[in-house]
Amino acid sequence: MSDNKEDEYFADGMTEELINALAKITALKVTSRTSSFHFKNKNIPIPTIGEELRVSIILEGSVRRAGNTVRITAQLIQVKNDFHFWSETWDRKMDNIFAVQDEISLSIADRIREEFGHLELSDHLVLQQKVNINAYELSLLARFHKNKWNADDIKLAKRYYLESLSLEENNVAALVGLSDTYSFLAMTGLMSFEEAWSKSNELVDKALQLDPQNSEAYYQKANKSFFTESSYSKAMEHALQAIHFQPNYVEAQQFLSFLYILAGNKEKALNHLNIALSIDPLSQETHFFRAYYHYMTGQFELALNELNACLAVNPKNIPAHGVKPLCLLLLKRYDEVTHYFKEHEISMNPGDENGVIALAYAMKNDQEQLNRYRKILQDLAANPNGFSADSYLFNLNVVLGEFDEAFKWVEEGIKNKASLLILRYPDPIVSPLRKDPRYQKFHDIIFKLHQLVDDKKVSKSLLDEEQANQFQLKLLNYINQYEPFLDASLSLRELAKQIDIHPNQLSWLLNAKLGKSFSEFINSYRLDRFKQLALNPENQKLTLLGLAYDSGFNSKTVFNTYFKKSVGKSPKAWLLDTKNN
């Protein structure tokens, strides 16, 4: 809402920081950036947004910046009845922006659990670090460009990240962001594969020294392990660490689905894919991973339809253009493959482009063109960055029935940690190889897992039975003796402080032992007090709303809504019926 519209990157950055902070809460499903930003600057009714995102609560707000001061507003809206049940405004200095983000995200999380049920919250949701404010803003500007994922913007992102780190070398966001930028440059061939990944890994290791629980950093390490070490077990380990620290991290959920389907574990792959879709239902990236799941499970027509849908939204979607020709090959639409890249005018890695064309001619039994493209692949593979062409030569060996040559490539790939070994070995293109007894032997080696922490989470009680009974008795005695519910501003944290219990334990106690949210628990006492006051003849001249305020309710809407939900009728109707009876 600043006068300077170039501040858009700052508002987007603050929004994304709050999303990332709230996404760390295990029991709270938080829609990812991509799907949330779909509704940016659009005048769409709240119930419609909620339905499309499949959420019950909308967080809406604004950012206004003036000099070194920022005003942030936030309100929580219940989708079902478009009810604004909480709002707050913060006027803060920019000097410690991370403390501001932490304060706001904790306030939002507190209000959600007070209203809807138990959430276990950390003392901080945002890493507390001292960073030069100019360096921080440059990192936001860099991320704004990085998120566009094209060659021009990625170069701008790299420049801004480097400028940010020149001002503050310990800026974790810039370290992780630049690491991600280098990995993109490596995989798209815009920079030397080895050099780019080396820089990426150095940056991410430094970020983890500063923030050992950074999910984005673990996700980067998962990619690095997959593409540069050809280590399935390490990639899986780092991806699981990423969702351990941030269950709502959609990229890590997508990557886990990808890893599981490569190993042939359809059930777990689908589970993580569905989690990703629930977090980011409108993201074309998530839809691409769904298309890839269908491709890997042999549903080629379905995969093709989904890839076409992705390309309709973004015609330059490089991953979609990478898998679509493979679908066409397996559907025996060879001529479409040989003309694919010219017709779509898309610039791909030369190994990928020439590789699928070579496969098409092999499947068509066009020996002349096959020989031509096989030679192109061999020349590309001789180049230090020819890893993709090399892997397509493996595919070609399989399609041509040259199984001994194919397994030689696999043996060399395991020995030399071929970057695309894990990706190519289980691909449907090489299905004929699975009939050979050597296939399972190498499959077990490639997809061997070291001991990993399972990705299933076991919920634990925050209090044992004896402690729970003691605190329940203490809570009820305190409520009856001191009547804290009469304070309209009473919060769960404040009540926890009054009875000397951790807020997480009080939240759990209310939900697990008493079966109520904090709001339901406190408002039940307020409701009883209102009934007492309303039936007292001495209060006949007072308004019902005045009595509600005297009972601790802080708004007419909350009072009427809770009363009708609990009693089944309006306060006025209840009072008339009670007096008549």
C-alpha positions in Angstrom: 0.0 0.0 0.0 3.0 2.3 -0.3 3.0 5.2 -2.7 6.0 3.7 -4.4 4.7 0.7 -6.4 8.2 -0.6 -6.8 7.8 -1.7 -3.1 5.8 -4.7 -4.4 8.8 -6.9 -3.9 8.9 -5.9 -0.2 5.2 -6.7 0.4 5.6 -10.0 -1.4 8.6 -10.8 0.6 6.9 -10.0 3.9 3.9 -12.2 2.9 6.2 -15.1 2.0 8.1 -14.7 5.3 4.8 -15.0 7.2 3.8 -18.0 5.1 7.1 -19.7 5.8 6.8 -19.0 9.5 3.3 -20.3 9.9 4.2 -23.3 7.7 6.6 -24.5 10.5 3.6 -25.4 12.7 3.1 -29.1 12.2 -0.7 -29.4 12.8 -1.5 -26.3 10.7 -1.9 -26.7 6.9 -0.7 -23.5 5.3 -1.3 -22.9 1.6 2.0 -22.2 -0.2 3.1 -19.0 -1.9 2.2 -20.0 -5.4 -1.5 -20.7 -4.8 -1.9 -17.9 -2.3 -0.4 -15.3 -4.7 -2.8 -16.5 -7.4 -5.4 -14.3 -5.8 -3.2 -11.2 -5.4 -4.8 -8.0 -6.7 -8.1 -9.9 -7.5 -11.5 -9.0 -6.2 -12.8 -12.4 -5.4 -15.2 -13.3 -2.6 -13.6 -15.0 0.5 -15.8 -18.1 0.3 -14.7 -18.6 -3.4 -11.0 -18.3 -2.4 -11.5 -20.7 0.5 -13.1 -23.3 -1.8 -10.4 -23.1 -4.4 -7.6 -23.3 -1.8 -9.5 -25.9 0.3 -9.0 -24.0 3.5 -11.2 -22.9 6.3 -9.4 -19.7 7.3 -8.1 -16.9 5.2 -5.3 -14.6 6.4 -5.6 -11.2 4.8 -3.5 -8.1 5.3 -1.5 -5.2 4.0 1.9 -3.6 4.2 2.6 0.1 4.2 6.2 1.4 4.4 7.3 4.9 5.1 11.0 5.5 5.6 12.2 3.3 8.5 8.7 2.5 9.7 6.4 -0.2 8.5 2.7 -0.7 9.3 1.4 -4.2 8.9 -2.3 -5.1 9.3 -3.7 -8.6 9.5 -7.1 -10.1 9.9 -8.3 -13.7 10.1 -11.5 -14.6 8.3 -13.6 -17.8 8.8 -14.4 -18.9 5.3 -17.6 -20.7 6.0 -19.6 -17.6 7.0 -17.1 -14.9 5.8 -16.7 -13.9 9.5 -13.7 -11.6 10.4 -13.0 -13.0 13.9 -9.7 -11.2 14.6 -7.7 -8.2 13.3 -4.6 -6.4 14.5 -2.2 -3.6 13.4 1.5 -3.3 14.1 3.5 -0.1 13.7 7.1 -1.0 13.9 10.6 0.1 13.1 12.5 -1.7 10.3 15.6 -2.1 12.4 14.7 -5.6 13.6 12.4 -6.9 10.9 12.8 -10.5 12.0 11.5 -9.7 15.5 8.5 -8.1 13.9 7.8 -11.1 11.7 8.1 -13.4 14.7 5.7 -11.3 16.7 3.1 -11.2 14.0 3.3 -14.9 13.1 3.1 -15.9 16.7 0.1 -13.6 17.2 -1.7 -15.1 14.2 -0.9 -18.7 15.3 -2.0 -18.0 18.9 -5.4 -16.6 17.7 -6.0 -19.6 15.4 -5.4 -22.1 18.2 -7.5 -20.2 20.6 -10.4 -20.3 18.2 -10.0 -23.7 16.5 -8.0 -26.1 18.7 -4.6 -27.3 19.8 -1.4 -26.3 18.0 2.0 -26.8 19.4 4.0 -23.6 18.9 7.8 -23.0 19.2 8.9 -20.0 21.2 10.0 -18.4 17.9 8.7 -19.1 14.4 11.3 -16.8 12.7 15.0 -17.1 13.2 16.3 -14.2 15.2 19.3 -12.6 13.5 20.8 -9.2 13.1 21.0 -8.3 9.4 21.7 -5.0 7.7 18.3 -3.8 6.6 19.6 -2.9 3.1 21.0 -6.4 2.8 17.6 -7.8 3.8 15.7 -5.7 1.3 18.2 -6.8 -1.5 17.5 -10.4 -0.6 13.8 -9.8 -0.9 14.3 -8.2 -4.3 16.5 -11.1 -5.4 13.8 -13.6 -4.4 11.2 -11.6 -6.2 13.1 -12.2 -9.4 14.2 -15.8 -8.6 10.6 -16.8 -8.3 10.0 -16.0 -11.9 12.4 -18.8 -13.0 13.6 -17.5 -16.3 17.1 -16.8 -17.7 16.9 -13.0 -17.5 15.4 -12.8 -14.0 17.6 -15.5 -12.6 20.7 -13.4 -13.5 19.1 -10.4 -11.7 18.5 -12.6 -8.7 22.1 -13.7 -8.6 23.3 -10.1 -8.8 21.0 -8.9 -6.0 21.9 -11.9 -3.8 25.6 -11.2 -4.2 25.0 -7.5 -3.4 23.1 -8.5 -0.3 25.9 -10.8 0.9 28.5 -8.1 0.3 26.6 -6.0 2.9 25.9 -8.8 5.3 27.7 -12.1 4.8 25.6 -14.0 7.4 22.2 -13.2 5.8 20.7 -16.7 5.8 17.9 -15.9 3.3 20.5 -14.6 0.8 22.8 -17.6 1.3 20.0 -20.1 0.7 18.5 -18.1 -2.1 21.8 -17.8 -3.9 22.4 -21.5 -3.4 19.0 -22.2 -5.1 19.9 -19.8 -7.9 23.2 -21.6 -8.6 21.4 -25.0 -8.7 19.0 -23.6 -11.3 21.9 -22.3 -13.4 23.5 -25.7 -13.2 20.5 -27.7 -14.3 19.6 -25.4 -17.1 23.1 -25.2 -18.5 23.4 -21.5 -18.0 26.5 -22.1 -15.9 29.1 -24.9 -15.7 27.4 -27.8 -13.9 30.3 -28.5 -11.6 31.1 -24.9 -10.8 27.5 -24.0 -10.1 26.8 -26.9 -7.8 30.1 -26.4 -6.0 29.1 -22.8 -5.2 25.6 -23.9 -4.3 26.8 -26.5 -1.8 29.3 -24.1 -0.2 26.5 -21.5 0.4 24.0 -24.0 1.8 26.5 -25.4 4.3 27.2 -21.9 5.6 23.5 -21.3 5.9 23.0 -24.5 8.0 25.8 -23.4 10.3 23.8 -20.2 11.0 20.4 -21.9 11.0 20.5 -25.7 11.6 16.8 -26.0 11.1 16.5 -24.3 7.8 14.2 -26.4 5.6 15.1 -24.7 2.4 18.8 -25.5 3.0 18.0 -29.2 3.5 16.0 -29.2 0.3 19.0 -27.8 -1.5 21.2 -30.5 0.0 18.6 -33.1 -1.2 18.9 -31.8 -4.7 22.7 -31.7 -4.5 22.8 -35.3 -3.3 20.5 -36.4 -6.1 22.1 -34.6 -9.0 25.8 -34.5 -8.1 26.4 -37.5 -5.8 23.8 -39.8 -7.3 23.0 -40.8 -3.7 19.4 -41.8 -3.3 19.7 -42.4 0.5 21.2 -38.9 1.1 18.7 -37.2 -1.0 15.9 -38.9 0.9 17.5 -38.1 4.2 17.8 -34.4 3.5 14.3 -34.2 2.1 12.8 -35.8 5.2 14.8 -33.3 7.3 13.3 -30.5 5.3 9.7 -31.6 6.1 10.6 -32.4 9.7 11.4 -28.8 10.3 8.6 -27.5 8.0 5.8 -30.0 7.2 4.2 -27.5 4.9 7.2 -27.1 2.7 5.6 -28.0 -0.6 8.9 -28.3 -2.7 10.2 -30.9 -0.2 6.8 -32.8 -0.3 7.0 -32.8 -4.1 10.6 -34.0 -4.1 9.7 -36.8 -1.7 6.9 -37.9 -4.0 9.4 -37.8 -6.8 12.0 -39.9 -4.9 9.4 -42.5 -3.8 8.0 -43.0 -7.3 11.5 -43.5 -8.7 12.1 -46.3 -6.2 8.7 -47.8 -7.2 6.9 -47.0 -3.9 3.6 -45.8 -5.4 1.8 -45.6 -2.1 4.2 -43.2 -0.4 4.7 -41.3 -3.6 1.0 -40.6 -3.9 0.8 -39.7 -0.2 3.4 -36.9 -0.5 1.9 -35.8 -3.8 -1.5 -35.4 -2.2 0.0 -33.4 0.7 1.7 -31.1 -1.9 -1.6 -30.7 -3.7 -3.4 -29.8 -0.5 -0.8 -27.2 0.3 -0.4 -25.8 -3.2 -3.5 -26.8 -5.2 -3.1 -24.1 -7.9 0.6 -24.5 -8.5 1.6 -25.7 -12.0 4.8 -27.1 -10.4 2.7 -29.4 -8.2 0.6 -30.4 -11.2 3.7 -31.2 -13.1 4.7 -33.7 -10.3 1.3 -35.2 -10.6 1.8 -35.6 -14.3 5.2 -37.2 -13.6 3.6 -39.6 -11.1 1.2 -40.8 -13.8 4.0 -41.0 -16.3 6.0 -43.3 -14.0 3.0 -45.5 -13.3 2.3 -46.0 -17.0 -0.7 -43.7 -17.3 0.7 -41.9 -20.3 -2.5 -40.4 -21.8 -3.4 -39.0 -18.4 0.1 -37.6 -17.9 0.0 -36.1 -21.4 -3.2 -34.3 -20.6 -1.9 -32.9 -17.4 1.4 -31.7 -19.0 -0.6 -30.0 -21.7 -2.6 -28.2 -19.0 0.7 -27.0 -17.4 1.9 -25.8 -20.8 -1.3 -24.0 -21.5 -0.6 -21.8 -18.4 3.2 -21.5 -19.0 4.3 -22.4 -22.5 7.9 -22.2 -21.4 7.6 -24.8 -18.6 11.0 -26.6 -19.2 10.2 -29.7 -17.0 6.9 -30.2 -18.8 8.7 -30.0 -22.2 11.2 -32.5 -20.9 8.6 -35.2 -20.0 6.0 -34.6 -22.7 8.1 -36.0 -25.6 8.7 -39.1 -23.5 5.0 -39.6 -23.1 4.6 -39.2 -26.9 7.3 -41.8 -27.5 5.5 -44.4 -25.3 2.3 -43.6 -27.1 4.1 -44.3 -30.4 3.6 -40.8 -31.7 7.2 -40.7 -33.1 6.7 -38.1 -35.8 5.5 -35.6 -33.2 8.7 -36.2 -31.2 11.1 -35.6 -34.1 9.5 -32.2 -34.8 8.6 -31.3 -31.2 11.3 -28.8 -30.3 11.2 -26.9 -33.6 7.5 -26.5 -33.4 7.4 -25.3 -29.8 10.5 -23.1 -30.2 11.7 -24.1 -26.7 15.4 -24.0 -25.8 16.3 -27.2 -24.0 19.5 -28.9 -22.9 21.0 -30.2 -26.2 21.3 -33.7 -24.6 17.6 -33.9 -23.8 16.5 -32.5 -27.2 18.7 -34.8 -29.3 18.2 -37.7 -27.0 14.5 -38.0 -27.4 14.8 -37.5 -31.2 17.3 -40.3 -31.3 14.9 -42.5 -29.4 12.1 -41.7 -31.8 14.1 -42.7 -34.8 15.3 -45.9 -33.0 11.7 -46.8 -32.3 10.7 -46.0 -36.0 13.6 -48.2 -37.2 15.0 -45.2 -39.2 18.6 -46.4 -39.3 20.0 -43.4 -41.1 18.6 -40.8 -38.8 19.3 -43.0 -35.8 23.0 -43.1 -36.7 23.1 -39.4 -37.2 21.6 -38.5 -33.8 23.5 -41.2 -32.0 26.7 -39.6 -33.2 25.4 -36.2 -32.0 24.8 -37.7 -28.6 28.2 -39.3 -28.4 29.9 -36.0 -29.3 27.8 -34.2 -26.6 28.5 -36.9 -24.0 32.3 -36.3 -24.5 31.8 -32.8 -23.3 32.3 -32.2 -19.5 28.7 -31.0 -19.3 27.3 -33.8 -21.4 25.7 -35.8 -18.6 22.2 -35.6 -20.1 23.4 -36.9 -23.5 25.3 -39.7 -21.8 22.1 -40.8 -20.0 20.2 -40.8 -23.3 22.8 -43.1 -24.8 21.9 -45.5 -22.0 18.2 -45.3 -23.0 19.2 -45.9 -26.6 21.1 -49.0 -25.6 17.9 -50.4 -24.0 15.6 -49.5 -26.9 18.0 -51.2 -29.3 18.2 -54.3 -27.2 21.9 -53.6 -26.3 21.5 -54.8 -22.7 25.1 -55.6 -22.0 26.1 -52.0 -23.1 23.3 -50.6 -21.0 24.4 -52.4 -17.8 28.0 -51.3 -18.5 26.7 -47.7 -18.4 24.9 -48.5 -15.1 28.1 -50.0 -13.6 30.1 -47.0 -14.6 27.3 -44.7 -13.4 27.4 -46.2 -9.9 31.2 -46.0 -9.8 31.4 -42.4 -11.1 28.2 -41.2 -9.5 26.5 -40.3 -12.7 24.2 -37.3 -12.1 21.2 -38.7 -13.9 21.6 -42.4 -13.0 18.7 -42.4 -10.4 16.4 -40.6 -12.8 17.0 -42.7 -15.9 17.2 -46.2 -14.4 13.6 -46.7 -13.4 12.1 -44.7 -16.4 9.4 -46.4 -18.3 11.5 -46.0 -21.5 13.8 -48.7 -20.1 11.0 -51.1 -19.1 12.4 -53.9 -21.5 15.5 -54.0 -19.2 13.5 -55.1 -16.3 13.1 -58.6 -17.7 16.9 -59.1 -17.3 17.9 -60.6 -13.9 20.6 -58.0 -13.6 18.0 -55.2 -13.4 16.8 -55.9 -9.9 20.4 -56.3 -8.6 21.4 -52.9 -9.8 18.0 -51.4 -8.7 18.7 -52.6 -5.1 22.2 -51.0 -5.2 21.0 -47.6 -6.6 18.0 -47.3 -4.3 19.6 -48.7 -1.2 18.5 -46.7 1.8 20.6 -46.3 4.9 18.7 -46.2 8.2 16.4 -43.2 8.0 14.0 -41.6 10.3 10.5 -42.6 9.0 8.5 -39.8 7.7 5.5 -40.8 9.9 5.0 -38.5 12.9 3.8 -39.9 16.2 1.8 -37.5 18.3 2.8 -37.4 22.0 1.0 -36.1 25.0 2.5 -32.9 26.4 1.4 -34.0 29.9 1.2 -37.5 31.5 -2.1 -38.6 33.1 -1.1 -37.5 36.6 0.1 -34.1 35.4 -3.0 -33.6 33.3 -5.3 -34.3 36.2 -3.4 -31.9 38.5 -3.4 -29.0 36.0 -7.0 -29.6 35.1 -8.0 -29.3 38.8 -5.7 -26.2 39.2 -7.2 -24.6 36.1 -10.9 -25.1 37.1 -10.2 -23.9 40.6 -8.5 -20.8 39.3 -11.3 -20.0 36.9 -14.0 -20.3 39.6 -12.0 -18.4 42.2 -10.5 -15.5 40.2 -12.9 -15.3 37.2 -10.3 -14.3 34.6 -12.8 -14.8 31.8 -14.3 -11.4 32.8 -11.2 -9.8 31.2 -12.2 -9.3 27.5 -8.6 -9.3 26.4 -7.7 -12.6 28.1 -5.5 -14.8 25.9 -4.4 -18.4 26.1 -0.8 -17.2 26.8 -2.0 -14.9 29.6 -4.1 -17.6 31.3 -1.2 -20.1 31.0 1.1 -17.5 32.7 -1.5 -17.0 35.5 -1.7 -20.7 36.4 2.1 -21.3 35.7 1.9 -23.7 32.8 3.4 -23.6 29.3 0.9 -22.3 26.7 1.4 -25.5 24.6 0.5 -27.6 27.6 -2.6 -25.5 28.4 -3.7 -25.7 24.7 -3.3 -29.5 24.8 -5.1 -29.8 28.1 -8.1 -27.9 27.0 -8.4 -29.9 23.8 -7.4 -33.4 25.0 -9.0 -33.4 28.4 -11.8 -30.9 28.2 -12.6 -31.3 24.5 -12.8 -27.5 23.9 -10.8 -24.8 22.2 -9.6 -21.9 24.4 -12.4 -19.7 23.0 -15.1 -22.3 23.7 -13.8 -22.9 27.2 -13.6 -19.2 28.2 -16.8 -18.2 26.4 -18.8 -21.0 28.2 -18.0 -19.2 31.5 -18.9 -15.9 29.9 -22.2 -17.3 28.7 -23.1 -18.6 32.2 -22.3 -15.2 33.7 -24.5 -13.5 31.0 -27.4 -15.8 31.8 -27.1 -15.0 35.6 -27.0 -11.3 34.9 -29.8 -11.4 32.4 -32.1 -13.3 34.8 -31.4 -11.0 37.7 -34.3 -8.5 38.1 -31.9 -5.8 39.2 -30.5 -5.7 35.6 -33.8 -5.4 33.7 -33.0 -1.8 32.6 -29.6 -2.8 31.1 -29.3 -3.9 27.5 -28.4 -7.5 26.6 -25.3 -6.3 24.8 -24.2 -4.3 27.9 -24.6 -7.5 30.0 -22.6 -9.4 27.4 -19.7 -6.9 27.8 -20.0 -7.2 31.5 -19.6 -10.9 31.2 -16.3 -10.6 29.3 -17.4 -10.8 25.6 -15.6 -8.2 23.6 -17.9 -7.9 20.5 -21.6 -8.1 19.6 -20.8 -10.5 16.7 -18.8 -12.9 18.8 -21.4 -12.9 21.6 -24.4 -13.5 19.3 -22.6 -16.1 17.3 -21.4 -18.1 20.3 -24.8 -17.8 22.1 -26.8 -19.1 19.1 -24.3 -21.9 18.5 -24.5 -23.0 22.2 -28.2 -22.3 23.0 -29.8 -22.7 19.5 -31.6 -19.4 19.6 -30.9 -15.7 19.9 -30.2 -14.1 23.4 -33.5 -12.2 23.2 -35.5 -15.3 22.2 -33.9 -17.3 25.0 -34.7 -14.7 27.6 -38.3 -14.4 26.6 -38.8 -18.2 26.6 -37.0 -18.5 30.0 -39.2 -15.9 31.6 -42.4 -17.4 30.1 -41.5 -20.8 31.5 
